[in-house]
Amino acid sequence: MDAATATTAAASTIKTLHAFSPSSTTRKILALPTTRPQTLSLYRSFHTQQFKTRSFTRCSTKPGIDSNNATNTNKSLGLESSSPAQHLTTSPPNQTLTSTWSTGLVFDLGNKTSWDSSEIGSPVVKRFIGDNEERWYMWYHGRSSDPNNSSIGLAVSSNGIHWARGAEHVMSCGEDEGLVMNCSNNWWAFDTKSIKPSEMVIMSSPMYSAVYWLYYTGYSSEKVDCTNYPVGQYPVDALKSLPGLACSQDGRNWARIEGDYHSGALLDVGSKNEWDSLSIAKPQVVVHGSDDMRMYYHSFDAEKGHFAIGMARSRDGIRWVKLGKIMGGGPKGSFDELGVKNACVVRNRKEGNYLMAYEGVRADGKISIGLAVSPDGLNEWTRVQNGAVLSPSGDDAWDNKGVGSPSLVQMEGNADLWRLYYVGVGEDGRTGIGMAISEGSDVRTFRRWAGFQS
């Protein structure tokens, strides 16, 4: 895409939406209005469907779950062992589990031939409940033996603990779980090397149960200056990252929505002297109202020498205006001295304020999870305590080297019960996805999942 074409596209009032499939690289284009559209048309491989009058729905709304394949609702942690959730088919891990080693672990690496056999991370966990049924969805990134190419997959559960997964692309194997989105094949795109999910927002319409909008981080082959980067960061941080958006009717078949910038990203990096001049990552989006969407993202502030979290705001979820940095590194000697990243912001239904679970980077590069609070989600972000709310395990546990990439879920029906899904890093950089629980009025206290309690 040349500069003239990019300028024309950015100035136009029409967006282009690109559909893709694993068996075709043909570029299919559909007009998508950008200014508070009254209709949203999604191209699918066999037909076009229209969604009129967009509105937002809470994640407690059932997104087209068929009653024949949904399990019964069970909101407690005391699920009996005879529950169908215990028998979900999951890929066996690449390491024998012991009760001590695996405390907190709910999702391990895929088998050796699967697309997610070498690394998993970036969990985006959502719970949907109906009258008599419950379904959990987890979008996450994974990769096989190729260190420079990660994809996005989907796992499904009836209780958020035992997950069904797929070893192949969902369109290849005909299953509901598995790989759902690959990197772009367009040479000019911002997401040609790696993609990681950041947030999934549900849209509703009078005609259909839900439309999924997936915000994600895309990495290109362009390198960034890592001279002042903290130690212990993943190699992918050497690649430039930008935020993207894709949409779907079923959470499995995705179509990219091209942003204003020539690479197709929703936002571009700041100018040379701005705090986010190197990259933009983990665009986590919160819907505050029908015309108020807020994006929390992180970058590495080269001048300050630490990671920081900033904000952007939008009316339509596509065009964004940056608001600036809202949170930086902690004091010397703290668990987040070298910065904060990978934020997950949730509005607390009980208190009405906003909670931010984030990944803190210690001076030696070790990562832990912290918690901050804000009265309105915009200003006065304050750490709830000096220390982390979840730190790496000791000894030889699966997550003894670091914990990060939090995904915070407040349970429906019990506002004092929270689940914290996270990425754990163990020996030799081995990754897995774990879960910790906070019960009671003090959300600062989390304990790792250790099995169903009788």
C-alpha positions in Angstrom: 0.0 0.0 0.0 1.7 3.3 -1.1 1.5 6.6 0.8 -1.2 8.1 -1.5 -3.5 5.1 -1.0 -2.9 5.2 2.7 -3.8 8.9 2.9 -6.9 8.4 0.9 -8.0 5.5 3.0 -7.5 7.4 6.2 -9.5 10.4 5.0 -12.4 8.3 3.8 -15.5 7.8 5.8 -15.7 4.2 4.8 -13.8 1.4 6.5 -12.7 -1.8 4.8 -13.2 -5.1 6.6 -11.1 -8.0 5.6 -12.2 -11.5 5.9 -9.8 -14.4 5.9 -9.7 -18.2 6.0 -6.8 -20.6 6.4 -7.2 -21.9 2.8 -7.3 -18.7 1.0 -5.3 -15.5 0.8 -7.8 -13.6 -1.4 -8.6 -10.2 0.0 -12.3 -9.7 0.4 -13.5 -6.1 1.0 -16.8 -4.8 2.5 -17.8 -1.2 3.3 -18.1 -0.5 7.0 -19.2 3.0 8.1 -17.1 4.5 10.8 -19.2 7.2 12.4 -21.6 5.5 14.8 -22.9 3.1 12.2 -26.6 2.2 12.1 -25.7 -1.1 10.4 -22.7 -3.4 10.7 -22.4 -5.8 7.8 -20.1 -8.7 8.3 -18.9 -10.7 5.3 -18.8 -14.4 5.7 -17.5 -16.9 3.2 -21.0 -18.0 2.1 -23.3 -15.1 2.8 -23.7 -11.6 4.3 -25.7 -10.8 7.4 -26.6 -7.4 8.7 -26.8 -6.1 12.3 -28.9 -3.1 12.9 -28.7 -0.6 15.8 -25.6 -1.5 17.7 -25.8 -1.8 21.4 -23.6 -3.2 24.1 -24.4 -6.1 26.3 -22.9 -7.5 29.5 -21.0 -10.7 29.3 -23.7 -12.3 31.4 -25.8 -12.3 28.3 -25.8 -15.7 26.5 -24.0 -15.3 23.1 -25.8 -17.8 21.0 -25.1 -20.8 23.1 -27.2 -23.7 21.9 -29.0 -25.4 24.8 -28.1 -28.8 23.5 -24.4 -28.3 24.0 -24.3 -26.0 27.1 -23.8 -27.4 30.5 -25.9 -26.7 33.6 -25.1 -23.6 35.6 -22.8 -24.1 38.6 -21.7 -20.9 40.2 -20.0 -22.4 43.2 -16.5 -23.9 43.5 -17.9 -27.1 45.0 -18.8 -28.9 41.8 -19.3 -32.6 42.3 -16.8 -34.9 40.6 -19.6 -36.4 38.6 -20.3 -33.1 36.8 -19.9 -33.2 33.0 -17.3 -30.5 33.4 -14.9 -33.0 34.8 -15.0 -35.0 31.5 -14.1 -32.2 29.0 -11.5 -33.5 26.6 -8.2 -31.6 27.1 -4.9 -32.1 25.4 -2.4 -33.9 27.7 0.4 -31.7 29.0 4.0 -32.2 28.0 5.0 -32.8 31.6 3.7 -35.2 34.3 1.7 -33.2 36.8 2.0 -33.5 40.6 -0.3 -31.9 43.1 2.5 -29.5 44.4 4.0 -28.7 41.1 0.7 -27.9 39.4 -1.1 -25.8 42.1 -3.0 -23.1 40.3 -2.5 -24.6 36.8 -5.7 -24.9 34.8 -4.4 -24.9 31.2 -1.1 -26.4 30.1 0.8 -26.6 26.8 -0.8 -28.5 24.0 0.5 -31.9 22.9 3.7 -32.0 20.8 1.9 -31.9 17.4 -0.5 -29.1 18.2 -0.3 -25.5 17.2 0.2 -24.4 20.9 2.8 -27.0 22.0 5.7 -24.6 22.8 4.1 -21.5 24.3 0.7 -20.3 25.5 -0.3 -17.0 27.1 -2.4 -13.8 26.9 -5.6 -15.3 28.3 -8.8 -13.4 27.7 -11.5 -15.2 29.8 -15.2 -14.5 29.6 -18.1 -16.2 31.4 -21.6 -16.4 29.8 -24.6 -17.6 31.7 -28.2 -18.3 30.7 -31.2 -19.5 32.6 -29.9 -23.0 33.2 -26.5 -23.1 31.5 -23.0 -21.7 31.8 -20.2 -21.4 29.3 -16.7 -20.1 29.7 -14.6 -19.0 26.7 -10.9 -18.3 26.7 -9.0 -16.8 23.8 -5.3 -17.1 24.1 -2.1 -17.0 22.0 0.0 -20.0 21.3 2.8 -21.2 19.1 4.4 -24.4 18.1 8.2 -24.7 17.4 8.4 -21.5 15.4 9.6 -18.9 17.9 8.5 -15.9 15.7 5.0 -16.8 14.8 2.1 -17.0 17.3 -1.6 -17.4 16.6 -4.8 -17.0 18.6 -6.9 -20.0 19.8 -10.1 -20.7 21.6 -10.8 -23.0 24.5 -14.2 -23.7 26.0 -15.3 -24.8 29.5 -18.4 -25.3 31.5 -16.8 -24.2 34.8 -13.7 -22.2 33.9 -11.4 -24.8 35.2 -11.5 -27.9 32.9 -11.0 -26.7 29.4 -11.7 -28.3 26.0 -9.1 -27.4 23.4 -8.2 -28.2 19.8 -4.9 -29.1 18.2 -5.7 -27.7 14.8 -7.5 -24.8 13.1 -11.2 -25.0 13.8 -12.0 -24.8 10.1 -9.7 -27.8 9.4 -10.9 -30.1 12.1 -14.5 -29.1 12.3 -14.3 -28.6 16.1 -15.5 -25.7 18.2 -12.1 -25.3 19.9 -8.7 -24.8 18.4 -6.7 -22.2 16.4 -9.1 -19.4 15.2 -6.8 -16.7 13.9 -3.5 -16.5 12.2 -1.1 -13.7 11.4 -1.8 -11.5 8.4 -0.3 -12.5 5.0 -0.3 -8.9 3.8 3.3 -7.6 3.6 2.3 -4.1 4.7 0.3 -5.1 7.7 1.2 -4.5 11.4 0.5 -8.1 12.4 2.6 -10.3 10.1 4.8 -12.0 12.7 2.8 -12.6 15.9 -0.7 -11.9 17.3 -2.0 -12.0 20.9 -5.5 -11.4 22.1 -6.1 -8.4 24.5 -9.8 -8.1 25.0 -13.1 -9.4 23.7 -16.2 -7.0 23.7 -19.7 -8.3 23.0 -22.1 -6.3 20.8 -25.8 -7.2 20.7 -28.5 -6.6 18.1 -32.2 -7.1 17.8 -31.8 -9.8 15.1 -28.8 -11.8 16.5 -27.6 -12.8 19.9 -24.1 -11.3 19.7 -21.3 -10.0 17.7 -17.8 -10.4 19.1 -15.1 -7.7 18.7 -11.6 -8.9 19.5 -8.9 -6.4 20.3 -5.5 -7.8 19.9 -1.8 -7.0 19.7 0.0 -7.4 16.3 3.7 -7.7 15.8 5.5 -6.9 12.6 9.0 -7.6 11.4 10.1 -4.0 12.2 12.5 -3.9 15.1 12.5 -1.4 18.0 15.4 -0.1 19.9 15.8 -2.3 23.0 18.9 -0.6 24.4 17.2 0.5 27.6 14.8 -2.4 27.9 14.7 -4.2 31.3 16.3 -7.6 31.6 14.3 -10.8 31.3 11.8 -9.7 28.6 10.6 -12.0 25.9 12.4 -11.7 22.5 9.1 -10.7 20.8 9.4 -7.3 22.6 12.1 -6.5 20.1 9.4 -6.4 17.4 7.2 -3.3 16.9 3.7 -3.9 18.2 0.4 -2.1 17.4 -3.3 -2.6 18.3 -5.8 -4.3 16.0 -9.4 -5.3 15.8 -11.3 -8.3 14.4 -15.0 -9.2 14.5 -16.9 -12.5 14.5 -20.4 -13.9 14.9 -19.3 -17.0 16.7 -16.0 -16.3 18.3 -14.2 -18.7 15.9 -14.3 -17.2 12.4 -12.8 -13.8 12.5 -12.5 -10.8 10.0 -10.1 -8.0 10.6 -11.3 -4.4 10.7 -8.7 -2.2 9.1 -7.8 0.9 11.2 -6.9 4.4 10.0 -3.2 3.8 9.8 -1.4 2.6 6.7 -0.5 -0.7 8.4 -4.2 -1.4 9.3 -3.6 -0.7 13.1 -6.1 1.2 15.2 -3.4 3.4 16.7 0.1 4.4 15.8 3.1 4.9 18.1 3.8 8.4 19.4 6.3 10.8 18.1 10.0 10.5 19.0 9.8 12.3 22.3 6.5 10.8 23.5 6.3 8.0 26.1 4.8 5.5 23.6 7.1 6.1 20.7 8.4 2.6 20.5 5.3 0.4 20.5 1.7 -0.1 21.7 0.7 -3.4 23.2 -2.2 -5.1 25.0 -5.1 -2.9 24.0 -7.6 -3.8 26.7 -11.0 -2.2 26.1 -13.7 -1.4 28.6 -17.2 -0.2 27.6 -18.2 2.6 29.9 -21.3 3.6 27.9 -22.8 3.3 24.4 -20.6 6.2 23.3 -17.7 5.8 25.6 -15.1 3.1 25.1 -11.8 3.2 26.9 -8.6 1.5 25.8 -5.8 0.7 28.3 -2.5 -0.2 26.7 1.2 -0.3 27.6 4.5 0.8 26.0 8.1 1.2 27.1 8.9 4.7 28.0 12.5 5.0 26.8 13.2 8.3 28.6 12.0 7.0 32.0 13.4 3.5 31.4 10.3 1.6 32.4 7.0 0.2 31.1 3.9 2.4 31.6 0.2 2.1 31.0 -1.7 4.7 29.0 -5.3 5.3 27.8 -7.2 6.2 24.7 -10.9 6.9 24.2 -13.4 6.2 21.4 -17.1 6.7 20.5 -17.2 3.8 18.0 -14.4 1.4 19.1 -12.5 2.0 15.8 -11.2 5.6 16.0 -9.3 6.4 19.1 -7.9 9.5 20.8 -5.0 9.1 23.2 -5.3 10.6 26.7 -1.8 10.0 27.8 0.0 7.9 30.4 -1.9 7.0 33.6 0.5 4.8 35.5 4.3 4.2 35.6 6.8 2.2 37.5 6.8 1.9 41.3 9.4 3.1 43.8 12.9 1.7 44.0 13.0 -1.9 45.4 9.3 -2.5 44.6 7.9 -5.5 42.6 7.1 -3.1 39.8 10.1 -0.8 39.9 10.8 -1.3 36.2 7.2 -0.7 35.1 3.7 -1.8 34.7 2.1 -3.6 31.7 -0.6 -6.0 30.4 -3.4 -4.2 32.3 -6.8 -5.8 32.8 -9.4 -3.2 33.9 -12.8 -4.3 35.3 -15.6 -2.2 36.8 -16.4 -3.5 40.3 -20.2 -4.1 40.4 -20.2 -3.9 44.2 -18.3 -0.7 44.8 -18.8 1.0 41.4 -15.1 1.8 41.0 -12.6 0.3 38.6 -10.0 -2.3 39.4 -6.8 -2.8 37.4 -4.9 -6.0 37.6 -1.5 -5.5 36.0 1.9 -7.1 35.4 4.7 -5.5 37.4 8.3 -5.8 36.4 10.9 -6.0 39.1 14.5 -4.6 38.8 15.8 -8.0 37.8 13.0 -8.5 35.2 10.9 -10.9 37.3 7.2 -10.4 36.9 4.4 -10.4 39.4 0.8 -9.2 39.4 -0.4 -6.0 41.2 -3.7 -4.3 41.7 -4.7 -0.7 41.4 -8.0 1.1 41.8 -9.6 4.3 40.4 -13.0 5.9 41.2 -13.9 6.5 37.5 -11.4 4.5 35.4 -9.8 7.7 34.1 -8.0 9.4 37.0 -6.4 8.8 40.3 -5.2 5.3 39.7 -3.8 4.1 43.1 -2.0 0.9 44.0 -4.1 -1.0 46.6 -0.9 -2.0 48.4 2.9 -1.8 48.1 3.4 -5.5 47.3 2.0 -7.8 44.6 -1.3 -9.6 45.0 0.1 -12.6 43.3 3.8 -13.5 43.2 5.8 -16.4 41.6 5.6 -19.7 43.4 8.6 -21.0 45.3 10.7 -24.1 44.8 10.1 -26.1 41.7 6.5 -25.1 40.9 5.3 -24.6 37.3 5.1 -20.8 37.8 8.2 -20.2 39.9 9.9 -17.8 37.5 7.1 -15.3 37.0 3.4 -14.6 36.8 1.7 -12.0 34.5 -0.9 -11.2 31.8 -3.8 -11.1 34.3 -7.4 -11.6 33.2 -9.8 -10.6 36.0 -13.4 -12.0 36.3 -15.9 -10.9 38.9 -18.4 -13.8 39.4 -22.0 -13.2 38.7 -24.2 -13.6 41.8 -21.3 -13.1 44.2 -19.6 -9.7 43.9 -17.0 -10.7 46.5 -15.8 -13.7 44.5 -13.1 -13.0 41.9 -11.1 -15.2 39.6 -7.7 -14.1 38.4 -6.4 -16.0 35.3 -2.8 -15.5 34.6 0.3 -16.7 32.7 2.9 -18.5 34.7 6.5 -18.9 33.7 8.6 -21.8 34.9 11.9 -23.5 34.3 13.4 -22.8 30.8 10.7 -20.3 30.1 7.9 -22.9 30.0 4.5 -21.3 30.2 1.0 -22.2 31.3 -2.2 -20.6 32.3 -3.2 -20.6 36.0 -6.1 -19.4 38.2 -6.2 -17.7 41.6 -9.2 -16.9 43.7 -10.2 -14.0 45.9 -13.1 -14.5 48.3 -14.5 -12.0 50.8 -14.5 -8.2 50.9 -10.7 -7.9 50.6 -10.0 -8.4 46.9 -6.2 -7.9 47.6 -5.9 -11.5 48.8 -5.6 -14.2 46.1 -4.9 -17.9 46.6 -4.0 -20.3 43.8 -6.6 -22.8 42.7 -5.9 -26.1 44.5 -8.9 -28.2 43.4 -12.6 -28.4 44.2 -13.4 -28.2 47.8 -15.8 -30.8 49.3 
